[in-house]
Amino acid sequence: MSHVKRVIFFVIALLIVFATVIFVLENKQAVSLVFLGWSSPELPVAVSLILVLLIGMAIGPLLAFIFAQKKKGPRIS
C-alpha cells in the first residue's frame, strides 16, 4: 500500500510541476504592478503571481503561529 501512495504522490507532484511550467510559458507578458504608490519593475505575469504565491505561503503559517501563541495566553511557571 505504501508503494501505491508513493506513486500517486509522484504523479500528483509531476502534474503540479507540469501545470506550473505551462503557466509560466503561457504568461510571458511584462507587467508593472502598483501598490500604494510603489511601482514594481516590469516582470512577466507568471513571475509576479508566483512571487505573490510564495509570499502568501510564508505569511499564512506565520500568522497561524502568532494567533496560536496569543490563544494560549501567557505562561506562568
C-alpha positions as CSV (number, residue, x, y, z in Angstrom):
1,M,0.0,0.0,0.0
2,S,2.9,2.4,0.7
3,H,4.2,1.9,-2.8
4,V,0.8,2.9,-4.3
5,K,0.7,6.1,-2.1
6,R,4.2,7.0,-3.2
7,V,3.3,6.5,-6.9
8,I,0.2,8.6,-6.5
9,F,2.1,11.4,-4.7
10,F,4.7,11.4,-7.5
11,V,2.1,11.6,-10.2
12,I,0.3,14.5,-8.5
13,A,3.6,16.3,-7.9
14,L,4.5,15.8,-11.6
15,L,1.2,17.2,-12.7
16,I,1.6,20.3,-10.5
17,V,5.1,20.9,-11.9
18,F,3.8,20.4,-15.5
19,A,0.9,22.8,-14.9
20,T,3.3,25.4,-13.4
21,V,5.7,25.2,-16.4
22,I,2.8,25.6,-18.8
23,F,1.5,28.6,-16.8
24,V,4.9,30.2,-16.9
25,L,5.3,29.6,-20.6
26,E,1.9,31.0,-21.4
27,N,2.2,34.2,-19.3
28,K,5.3,36.0,-20.6
29,Q,3.7,39.4,-20.9
30,A,5.5,42.0,-18.9
31,V,3.5,44.0,-16.4
32,S,4.3,46.6,-13.7
33,L,2.4,46.3,-10.5
34,V,1.5,49.4,-8.4
35,F,0.6,49.2,-4.7
36,L,0.1,52.2,-2.5
37,G,2.2,54.4,-4.8
38,W,5.1,51.8,-5.0
39,S,5.7,50.6,-8.6
40,S,7.5,47.3,-9.3
41,P,9.8,46.8,-12.2
42,E,8.3,45.2,-15.3
43,L,8.2,41.4,-14.8
44,P,6.4,38.6,-16.6
45,V,2.9,38.0,-15.2
46,A,3.9,34.4,-14.1
47,V,6.8,35.7,-12.1
48,S,4.7,38.2,-10.3
49,L,2.0,35.7,-9.5
50,I,4.5,33.0,-8.3
51,L,6.2,35.6,-6.1
52,V,2.8,36.6,-4.6
53,L,2.0,32.9,-4.0
54,L,5.3,32.3,-2.2
55,I,4.9,35.4,0.0
56,G,1.4,34.2,0.9
57,M,2.7,30.7,1.7
58,A,5.2,32.3,4.1
59,I,2.8,34.8,5.7
60,G,-0.1,32.2,6.3
61,P,1.8,29.9,8.6
62,L,3.5,32.8,10.3
63,L,0.1,34.4,11.2
64,A,-1.3,31.0,12.3
65,F,1.7,30.6,14.6
66,I,1.2,34.1,16.1
67,F,-2.5,33.6,16.7
68,A,-1.9,30.2,18.2
69,Q,0.6,31.8,20.6
70,K,-1.9,34.5,21.5
71,K,-4.7,32.0,22.1
72,K,-2.5,30.0,24.6
73,G,-2.0,33.1,26.7
74,P,0.9,33.9,28.9
75,R,2.7,31.0,30.5
76,I,3.1,31.1,34.3
77,S,6.0,29.0,35.6
